[in-house]
Amino acid sequence: MDLKELGLEIKKYRKENSISQSKICDDLKISRATLSSLENGRGVDVGIKKVMQILDYLGYEFCIKQKSLFPTLEDLRNE
């Protein structure tokens, strides 16, 4: 997953929970421009700590897993 995909997922999670950008930004003390850029994949330089705070706020967590040696079904569909 790249930063653009991560931003789109954050946007999806936020909308599924009916939370406005303003609400998250006010509660987490981040700028709306930063969140908007992240959600829209505009190459914002956002730190991992902020990403983790946003995910936590939305009820998700950041985790690292070993990359599979074999393609996933999604990978095969995208080919």
Biopython code that builds the backbone (N, CA, C, O; Angstrom):
import numpy as np
from Bio.PDB.StructureBuilder import StructureBuilder

atoms = [
    (1, "MET", "N", (0.856, -1.171, 0.000)),
    (1, "MET", "CA", (0.000, 0.000, 0.000)),
    (1, "MET", "C", (0.900, 1.231, 0.000)),
    (1, "MET", "O", (1.839, 1.328, 0.790)),
    (2, "ASP", "N", (0.600, 2.165, -0.893)),
    (2, "ASP", "CA", (1.373, 3.397, -0.919)),
    (2, "ASP", "C", (0.611, 4.501, -0.184)),
    (2, "ASP", "O", (-0.501, 4.281, 0.297)),
    (3, "LEU", "N", (1.212, 5.677, -0.101)),
    (3, "LEU", "CA", (0.617, 6.783, 0.646)),
    (3, "LEU", "C", (-0.720, 7.212, 0.058)),
    (3, "LEU", "O", (-1.631, 7.582, 0.800)),
    (4, "LYS", "N", (-0.851, 7.168, -1.262)),
    (4, "LYS", "CA", (-2.115, 7.544, -1.895)),
    (4, "LYS", "C", (-3.229, 6.581, -1.492)),
    (4, "LYS", "O", (-4.332, 7.009, -1.153)),
    (5, "GLU", "N", (-2.941, 5.286, -1.527)),
    (5, "GLU", "CA", (-3.936, 4.288, -1.131)),
    (5, "GLU", "C", (-4.304, 4.440, 0.344)),
    (5, "GLU", "O", (-5.469, 4.312, 0.720)),
    (6, "LEU", "N", (-3.301, 4.713, 1.169)),
    (6, "LEU", "CA", (-3.546, 4.914, 2.597)),
    (6, "LEU", "C", (-4.479, 6.104, 2.812)),
    (6, "LEU", "O", (-5.416, 6.032, 3.607)),
    (7, "GLY", "N", (-4.217, 7.191, 2.100)),
    (7, "GLY", "CA", (-5.067, 8.367, 2.213)),
    (7, "GLY", "C", (-6.503, 8.092, 1.806)),
    (7, "GLY", "O", (-7.437, 8.565, 2.453)),
    (8, "LEU", "N", (-6.680, 7.335, 0.744)),
    (8, "LEU", "CA", (-8.035, 6.989, 0.287)),
    (8, "LEU", "C", (-8.754, 6.115, 1.314)),
    (8, "LEU", "O", (-9.959, 6.258, 1.523)),
    (9, "GLU", "N", (-8.014, 5.216, 1.949)),
    (9, "GLU", "CA", (-8.613, 4.380, 2.995)),
    (9, "GLU", "C", (-9.035, 5.232, 4.196)),
    (9, "GLU", "O", (-10.116, 5.039, 4.751)),
    (10, "ILE", "N", (-8.188, 6.159, 4.584)),
    (10, "ILE", "CA", (-8.523, 7.054, 5.705)),
    (10, "ILE", "C", (-9.789, 7.838, 5.376)),
    (10, "ILE", "O", (-10.681, 7.967, 6.214)),
    (11, "LYS", "N", (-9.864, 8.354, 4.165)),
    (11, "LYS", "CA", (-11.047, 9.104, 3.736)),
    (11, "LYS", "C", (-12.299, 8.221, 3.798)),
    (11, "LYS", "O", (-13.353, 8.654, 4.264)),
    (12, "LYS", "N", (-12.167, 6.985, 3.325)),
    (12, "LYS", "CA", (-13.292, 6.038, 3.347)),
    (12, "LYS", "C", (-13.735, 5.771, 4.777)),
    (12, "LYS", "O", (-14.929, 5.811, 5.072)),
    (13, "TYR", "N", (-12.774, 5.497, 5.682)),
    (13, "TYR", "CA", (-13.103, 5.223, 7.080)),
    (13, "TYR", "C", (-13.793, 6.432, 7.714)),
    (13, "TYR", "O", (-14.763, 6.283, 8.457)),
    (14, "ARG", "N", (-13.286, 7.623, 7.417)),
    (14, "ARG", "CA", (-13.860, 8.837, 7.992)),
    (14, "ARG", "C", (-15.307, 9.019, 7.542)),
    (14, "ARG", "O", (-16.186, 9.324, 8.349)),
    (15, "LYS", "N", (-15.542, 8.828, 6.251)),
    (15, "LYS", "CA", (-16.893, 9.012, 5.717)),
    (15, "LYS", "C", (-17.850, 7.932, 6.221)),
    (15, "LYS", "O", (-19.014, 8.219, 6.498)),
    (16, "GLU", "N", (-17.372, 6.699, 6.340)),
    (16, "GLU", "CA", (-18.206, 5.614, 6.870)),
    (16, "GLU", "C", (-18.682, 5.923, 8.283)),
    (16, "GLU", "O", (-19.758, 5.489, 8.692)),
    (17, "ASN", "N", (-17.878, 6.671, 9.023)),
    (17, "ASN", "CA", (-18.223, 7.025, 10.405)),
    (17, "ASN", "C", (-18.857, 8.404, 10.515)),
    (17, "ASN", "O", (-19.078, 8.901, 11.619)),
    (18, "SER", "N", (-19.153, 9.032, 9.364)),
    (18, "SER", "CA", (-19.800, 10.357, 9.316)),
    (18, "SER", "C", (-19.068, 11.393, 10.161)),
    (18, "SER", "O", (-19.681, 12.146, 10.917)),
    (19, "ILE", "N", (-17.748, 11.416, 10.018)),
    (19, "ILE", "CA", (-16.933, 12.377, 10.755)),
    (19, "ILE", "C", (-16.364, 13.380, 9.756)),
    (19, "ILE", "O", (-15.798, 12.999, 8.732)),
    (20, "SER", "N", (-16.518, 14.647, 10.060)),
    (20, "SER", "CA", (-16.008, 15.682, 9.159)),
    (20, "SER", "C", (-14.500, 15.856, 9.321)),
    (20, "SER", "O", (-13.920, 15.520, 10.354)),
    (21, "GLN", "N", (-13.895, 16.385, 8.281)),
    (21, "GLN", "CA", (-12.467, 16.708, 8.368)),
    (21, "GLN", "C", (-12.235, 17.706, 9.492)),
    (21, "GLN", "O", (-11.269, 17.589, 10.245)),
    (22, "SER", "N", (-13.114, 18.679, 9.602)),
    (22, "SER", "CA", (-12.960, 19.712, 10.639)),
    (22, "SER", "C", (-12.946, 19.108, 12.035)),
    (22, "SER", "O", (-12.158, 19.520, 12.887)),
    (23, "LYS", "N", (-13.818, 18.133, 12.269)),
    (23, "LYS", "CA", (-13.903, 17.500, 13.590)),
    (23, "LYS", "C", (-12.589, 16.787, 13.931)),
    (23, "LYS", "O", (-12.041, 16.965, 15.019)),
    (24, "ILE", "N", (-12.095, 15.984, 12.995)),
    (24, "ILE", "CA", (-10.830, 15.278, 13.243)),
    (24, "ILE", "C", (-9.703, 16.276, 13.474)),
    (24, "ILE", "O", (-8.915, 16.129, 14.407)),
    (25, "CYS", "N", (-9.634, 17.286, 12.623)),
    (25, "CYS", "CA", (-8.542, 18.258, 12.715)),
    (25, "CYS", "C", (-8.582, 19.028, 14.024)),
    (25, "CYS", "O", (-7.544, 19.264, 14.643)),
    (26, "ASP", "N", (-9.778, 19.419, 14.447)),
    (26, "ASP", "CA", (-9.912, 20.122, 15.727)),
    (26, "ASP", "C", (-9.494, 19.228, 16.891)),
    (26, "ASP", "O", (-8.759, 19.654, 17.782)),
    (27, "ASP", "N", (-9.971, 17.986, 16.871)),
    (27, "ASP", "CA", (-9.676, 17.069, 17.975)),
    (27, "ASP", "C", (-8.210, 16.659, 18.035)),
    (27, "ASP", "O", (-7.652, 16.500, 19.121)),
    (28, "LEU", "N", (-7.577, 16.484, 16.860)),
    (28, "LEU", "CA", (-6.188, 16.021, 16.821)),
    (28, "LEU", "C", (-5.168, 17.145, 16.661)),
    (28, "LEU", "O", (-3.961, 16.904, 16.669)),
    (29, "LYS", "N", (-5.658, 18.359, 16.516)),
    (29, "LYS", "CA", (-4.773, 19.533, 16.370)),
    (29, "LYS", "C", (-3.868, 19.411, 15.140)),
    (29, "LYS", "O", (-2.663, 19.654, 15.207)),
    (30, "ILE", "N", (-4.482, 19.029, 14.015)),
    (30, "ILE", "CA", (-3.762, 19.019, 12.747)),
    (30, "ILE", "C", (-4.489, 19.941, 11.779)),
    (30, "ILE", "O", (-5.677, 20.212, 11.955)),
    (31, "SER", "N", (-3.797, 20.419, 10.771)),
    (31, "SER", "CA", (-4.430, 21.347, 9.841)),
    (31, "SER", "C", (-5.341, 20.590, 8.882)),
    (31, "SER", "O", (-5.080, 19.440, 8.527)),
    (32, "ARG", "N", (-6.403, 21.252, 8.476)),
    (32, "ARG", "CA", (-7.329, 20.654, 7.515)),
    (32, "ARG", "C", (-6.634, 20.437, 6.175)),
    (32, "ARG", "O", (-6.922, 19.466, 5.475)),
    (33, "ALA", "N", (-5.724, 21.334, 5.816)),
    (33, "ALA", "CA", (-4.979, 21.191, 4.557)),
    (33, "ALA", "C", (-4.153, 19.905, 4.568)),
    (33, "ALA", "O", (-4.061, 19.216, 3.551)),
    (34, "THR", "N", (-3.557, 19.581, 5.709)),
    (34, "THR", "CA", (-2.763, 18.357, 5.825)),
    (34, "THR", "C", (-3.635, 17.128, 5.641)),
    (34, "THR", "O", (-3.285, 16.222, 4.885)),
    (35, "LEU", "N", (-4.776, 17.093, 6.332)),
    (35, "LEU", "CA", (-5.675, 15.945, 6.226)),
    (35, "LEU", "C", (-6.230, 15.820, 4.809)),
    (35, "LEU", "O", (-6.285, 14.723, 4.254)),
    (36, "SER", "N", (-6.630, 16.921, 4.237)),
    (36, "SER", "CA", (-7.171, 16.908, 2.882)),
    (36, "SER", "C", (-6.136, 16.401, 1.881)),
    (36, "SER", "O", (-6.452, 15.587, 1.013)),
    (37, "SER", "N", (-4.923, 16.875, 2.000)),
    (37, "SER", "CA", (-3.850, 16.429, 1.098)),
    (37, "SER", "C", (-3.586, 14.940, 1.263)),
    (37, "SER", "O", (-3.393, 14.228, 0.277)),
    (38, "LEU", "N", (-3.575, 14.469, 2.505)),
    (38, "LEU", "CA", (-3.357, 13.045, 2.763)),
    (38, "LEU", "C", (-4.478, 12.221, 2.140)),
    (38, "LEU", "O", (-4.220, 11.235, 1.450)),
    (39, "GLU", "N", (-5.721, 12.628, 2.384)),
    (39, "GLU", "CA", (-6.868, 11.874, 1.881)),
    (39, "GLU", "C", (-6.937, 11.855, 0.355)),
    (39, "GLU", "O", (-7.454, 10.905, -0.233)),
    (40, "ASN", "N", (-6.430, 12.878, -0.268)),
    (40, "ASN", "CA", (-6.520, 12.976, -1.726)),
    (40, "ASN", "C", (-5.220, 12.618, -2.438)),
    (40, "ASN", "O", (-5.084, 12.835, -3.642)),
    (41, "GLY", "N", (-4.270, 12.069, -1.689)),
    (41, "GLY", "CA", (-3.040, 11.556, -2.279)),
    (41, "GLY", "C", (-2.178, 12.595, -2.962)),
    (41, "GLY", "O", (-1.546, 12.308, -3.979)),
    (42, "ARG", "N", (-2.145, 13.791, -2.420)),
    (42, "ARG", "CA", (-1.377, 14.861, -3.041)),
    (42, "ARG", "C", (0.040, 14.981, -2.499)),
    (42, "ARG", "O", (0.612, 16.070, -2.469)),
    (43, "GLY", "N", (0.596, 13.865, -2.076)),
    (43, "GLY", "CA", (2.003, 13.829, -1.699)),
    (43, "GLY", "C", (2.383, 14.668, -0.496)),
    (43, "GLY", "O", (3.498, 15.182, -0.416)),
    (44, "VAL", "N", (1.470, 14.804, 0.427)),
    (44, "VAL", "CA", (1.775, 15.556, 1.634)),
    (44, "VAL", "C", (2.814, 14.801, 2.454)),
    (44, "VAL", "O", (2.790, 13.572, 2.527)),
    (45, "ASP", "N", (3.711, 15.537, 3.061)),
    (45, "ASP", "CA", (4.741, 14.927, 3.898)),
    (45, "ASP", "C", (4.211, 14.853, 5.329)),
    (45, "ASP", "O", (4.486, 15.722, 6.156)),
    (46, "VAL", "N", (3.457, 13.809, 5.596)),
    (46, "VAL", "CA", (2.869, 13.631, 6.919)),
    (46, "VAL", "C", (3.624, 12.523, 7.641)),
    (46, "VAL", "O", (3.954, 11.495, 7.050)),
    (47, "GLY", "N", (3.889, 12.738, 8.899)),
    (47, "GLY", "CA", (4.636, 11.757, 9.670)),
    (47, "GLY", "C", (3.795, 10.564, 10.070)),
    (47, "GLY", "O", (2.566, 10.629, 10.103)),
    (48, "ILE", "N", (4.471, 9.485, 10.370)),
    (48, "ILE", "CA", (3.802, 8.253, 10.760)),
    (48, "ILE", "C", (3.001, 8.435, 12.053)),
    (48, "ILE", "O", (1.958, 7.808, 12.239)),
    (49, "LYS", "N", (3.498, 9.298, 12.941)),
    (49, "LYS", "CA", (2.783, 9.546, 14.200)),
    (49, "LYS", "C", (1.402, 10.138, 13.924)),
    (49, "LYS", "O", (0.420, 9.742, 14.553)),
    (50, "LYS", "N", (1.323, 11.083, 12.988)),
    (50, "LYS", "CA", (0.023, 11.681, 12.653)),
    (50, "LYS", "C", (-0.891, 10.653, 12.002)),
    (50, "LYS", "O", (-2.083, 10.597, 12.307)),
    (51, "VAL", "N", (-0.343, 9.848, 11.117)),
    (51, "VAL", "CA", (-1.147, 8.811, 10.474)),
    (51, "VAL", "C", (-1.704, 7.857, 11.526)),
    (51, "VAL", "O", (-2.877, 7.489, 11.474)),
    (52, "MET", "N", (-0.868, 7.460, 12.478)),
    (52, "MET", "CA", (-1.312, 6.562, 13.541)),
    (52, "MET", "C", (-2.388, 7.211, 14.411)),
    (52, "MET", "O", (-3.332, 6.538, 14.828)),
    (53, "GLN", "N", (-2.257, 8.515, 14.690)),
    (53, "GLN", "CA", (-3.261, 9.231, 15.474)),
    (53, "GLN", "C", (-4.600, 9.261, 14.735)),
    (53, "GLN", "O", (-5.651, 9.038, 15.334)),
    (54, "ILE", "N", (-4.555, 9.538, 13.434)),
    (54, "ILE", "CA", (-5.783, 9.595, 12.636)),
    (54, "ILE", "C", (-6.451, 8.225, 12.605)),
    (54, "ILE", "O", (-7.659, 8.115, 12.816)),
    (55, "LEU", "N", (-5.667, 7.179, 12.343)),
    (55, "LEU", "CA", (-6.227, 5.830, 12.312)),
    (55, "LEU", "C", (-6.822, 5.446, 13.661)),
    (55, "LEU", "O", (-7.909, 4.872, 13.716)),
    (56, "ASP", "N", (-6.126, 5.754, 14.741)),
    (56, "ASP", "CA", (-6.626, 5.453, 16.074)),
    (56, "ASP", "C", (-7.942, 6.187, 16.335)),
    (56, "ASP", "O", (-8.883, 5.610, 16.879)),
    (57, "TYR", "N", (-7.999, 7.431, 15.952)),
    (57, "TYR", "CA", (-9.199, 8.244, 16.119)),
    (57, "TYR", "C", (-10.394, 7.599, 15.414)),
    (57, "TYR", "O", (-11.518, 7.636, 15.915)),
    (58, "LEU", "N", (-10.135, 7.010, 14.250)),
    (58, "LEU", "CA", (-11.195, 6.389, 13.458)),
    (58, "LEU", "C", (-11.475, 4.945, 13.866)),
    (58, "LEU", "O", (-12.355, 4.294, 13.303)),
    (59, "GLY", "N", (-10.717, 4.445, 14.852)),
    (59, "GLY", "CA", (-10.943, 3.091, 15.345)),
    (59, "GLY", "C", (-10.152, 2.023, 14.608)),
    (59, "GLY", "O", (-10.527, 0.851, 14.623)),
    (60, "TYR", "N", (-9.069, 2.417, 13.969)),
    (60, "TYR", "CA", (-8.216, 1.483, 13.244)),
    (60, "TYR", "C", (-6.800, 1.560, 13.806)),
    (60, "TYR", "O", (-6.470, 2.469, 14.567)),
    (61, "GLU", "N", (-5.977, 0.602, 13.423)),
    (61, "GLU", "CA", (-4.594, 0.627, 13.869)),
    (61, "GLU", "C", (-3.662, 0.392, 12.695)),
    (61, "GLU", "O", (-4.038, -0.202, 11.685)),
    (62, "PHE", "N", (-2.458, 0.864, 12.851)),
    (62, "PHE", "CA", (-1.409, 0.687, 11.858)),
    (62, "PHE", "C", (-0.644, -0.553, 12.242)),
    (62, "PHE", "O", (-0.213, -0.687, 13.387)),
    (63, "CYS", "N", (-0.466, -1.466, 11.301)),
    (63, "CYS", "CA", (0.309, -2.660, 11.617)),
    (63, "CYS", "C", (1.220, -3.013, 10.441)),
    (63, "CYS", "O", (0.948, -2.674, 9.289)),
    (64, "ILE", "N", (2.278, -3.684, 10.765)),
    (64, "ILE", "CA", (3.263, -4.096, 9.772)),
    (64, "ILE", "C", (3.203, -5.614, 9.684)),
    (64, "ILE", "O", (3.161, -6.316, 10.694)),
    (65, "LYS", "N", (3.200, -6.098, 8.454)),
    (65, "LYS", "CA", (3.234, -7.543, 8.275)),
    (65, "LYS", "C", (4.208, -7.883, 7.169)),
    (65, "LYS", "O", (4.500, -7.060, 6.302)),
    (66, "GLN", "N", (4.701, -9.093, 7.212)),
    (66, "GLN", "CA", (5.653, -9.530, 6.206)),
    (66, "GLN", "C", (4.954, -9.646, 4.857)),
    (66, "GLN", "O", (3.835, -10.150, 4.754)),
    (67, "LYS", "N", (5.634, -9.174, 3.844)),
    (67, "LYS", "CA", (5.098, -9.219, 2.495)),
    (67, "LYS", "C", (5.038, -10.670, 2.043)),
    (67, "LYS", "O", (5.967, -11.444, 2.273)),
    (68, "SER", "N", (3.949, -11.024, 1.407)),
    (68, "SER", "CA", (3.776, -12.383, 0.916)),
    (68, "SER", "C", (4.687, -12.645, -0.279)),
    (68, "SER", "O", (4.929, -11.763, -1.103)),
    (69, "LEU", "N", (5.177, -13.856, -0.352)),
    (69, "LEU", "CA", (6.008, -14.244, -1.487)),
    (69, "LEU", "C", (5.157, -14.543, -2.719)),
    (69, "LEU", "O", (5.664, -14.592, -3.840)),
    (70, "PHE", "N", (3.873, -14.739, -2.498)),
    (70, "PHE", "CA", (2.959, -15.074, -3.582)),
    (70, "PHE", "C", (1.957, -13.943, -3.779)),
    (70, "PHE", "O", (1.609, -13.254, -2.820)),
    (71, "PRO", "N", (1.493, -13.745, -5.003)),
    (71, "PRO", "CA", (0.514, -12.686, -5.245)),
    (71, "PRO", "C", (-0.823, -13.013, -4.572)),
    (71, "PRO", "O", (-1.221, -14.173, -4.470)),
    (72, "THR", "N", (-1.487, -11.978, -4.127)),
    (72, "THR", "CA", (-2.813, -12.159, -3.553)),
    (72, "THR", "C", (-3.836, -12.225, -4.671)),
    (72, "THR", "O", (-3.523, -11.926, -5.824)),
    (73, "LEU", "N", (-5.038, -12.609, -4.338)),
    (73, "LEU", "CA", (-6.116, -12.639, -5.326)),
    (73, "LEU", "C", (-6.339, -11.244, -5.907)),
    (73, "LEU", "O", (-6.588, -11.089, -7.103)),
    (74, "GLU", "N", (-6.246, -10.232, -5.044)),
    (74, "GLU", "CA", (-6.397, -8.848, -5.506)),
    (74, "GLU", "C", (-5.294, -8.483, -6.499)),
    (74, "GLU", "O", (-5.563, -7.832, -7.509)),
    (75, "ASP", "N", (-4.063, -8.895, -6.224)),
    (75, "ASP", "CA", (-2.954, -8.636, -7.143)),
    (75, "ASP", "C", (-3.224, -9.262, -8.506)),
    (75, "ASP", "O", (-3.005, -8.636, -9.543)),
    (76, "LEU", "N", (-3.699, -10.496, -8.493)),
    (76, "LEU", "CA", (-3.976, -11.199, -9.746)),
    (76, "LEU", "C", (-5.112, -10.544, -10.521)),
    (76, "LEU", "O", (-5.068, -10.475, -11.749)),
    (77, "ARG", "N", (-6.112, -10.072, -9.821)),
    (77, "ARG", "CA", (-7.229, -9.382, -10.487)),
    (77, "ARG", "C", (-6.782, -8.077, -11.126)),
    (77, "ARG", "O", (-7.301, -7.680, -12.170)),
    (78, "ASN", "N", (-5.827, -7.418, -10.503)),
    (78, "ASN", "CA", (-5.353, -6.122, -11.014)),
    (78, "ASN", "C", (-4.400, -6.249, -12.200)),
    (78, "ASN", "O", (-4.073, -5.248, -12.839)),
    (79, "GLU", "N", (-3.955, -7.455, -12.496)),
    (79, "GLU", "CA", (-3.020, -7.639, -13.616)),
    (79, "GLU", "C", (-3.718, -7.572, -14.950)),
    (79, "GLU", "O", (-3.074, -7.707, -15.991)),
]
sb = StructureBuilder()
sb.init_structure("model")
sb.init_model(0)
sb.init_chain("A")
sb.init_seg("    ")
for serial, (resi, resn, name, xyz) in enumerate(atoms, 1):
    if name == "N":
        sb.init_residue(resn, " ", resi, " ")
    sb.init_atom(name, np.array(xyz, "f"), 0.0, 1.0, " ", f" {name:<3s}", serial, name[0])
structure = sb.get_structure()
